[in-house]
Amino acid sequence: MISRSRLLGTIALVATAALWGSNHVVARAAREIVPLPALVFWRWAIAAAALTLIALPSCRKAWPEIRPRLGELALGGAVGVGLFSYFLLGGAYQSLAIEVGFINATTPMWVLLIGLLMGRQSVDEAITPQVIGGLALAFFGTILIITKGHVEVITGLQFNLGNLWSLLAAIAFAWFSIQVREWSQTIAPLPLTVVTGWAGVLLVMLPVYIVWILCGGAWLSWDSASSSHALIAIGYMALAPTMLGNLFYLFGVATNGPAQAATFLYLSPLFSAALAVAWLGEEIAWFHFAGVTAILSGLFFVSRPKKGS
């Protein structure tokens, strides 16, 4: 029988997948209203401020562990929160929300590959025929979506820029996830989220936003008539996917364990697709079905335990 805490954790993880999946859809809908630098900055600035108020006691307690690693945490936040946010939302501004969600589902594949390159995983343990086949299948699915079913465009380098941004987002978050796994052995997840979140805001998002404004860019919306819609989009993304999504995920990890929690994130692209079709009127083509089937099948083989383990 499932305990009440694990049941609540499961509900929280499903909610996390839905909230994170809605990120791409709302960004896609807001691209004609909110400039990208404004959406990226205000989304995380508001969420970081709210999370700081919630996590203040735990941040004070964790400070002795945070202080000696502040430099590497700042770098991690700059890449895993700052650059990742630009790649993720920039991808949604230039590609279908369906495609952004599906491409981001390849993150576990990049976690494995980057872990091998960084020496965080043993080659003998990680590279098996099963893993190689799974990686190849997931990679093929990604290429199928990026090229919209015309794989021959690889030779002409005619990629969709937004899809490439989405792929960079998946790679950046994979690297960040590996770092977080190490940091969380000594630093609690909530203070870690706050510190890396502020690093992304202060080191990447704020400077880009300031340069954007100094160059004559709109600070909130493309025109004053759209300001209320811009505030709604920014407020939702800040408080729902960014703040609540992180809190729900941390709760799910605490109640259900990190391994089981990670599997729920495979639901995120499915929520993205459903919302994109229902709200934005996007259409799912054959290469979307084929690509996501290949990606999820490949990830299943990669994450499936080896015989005898």
Order of alpha helices (4+ residues) and beta strands (2+ residues): alpha-alpha-alpha-alpha-alpha-alpha-alpha-alpha-alpha-alpha-alpha-alpha-alpha-alpha-alpha-alpha
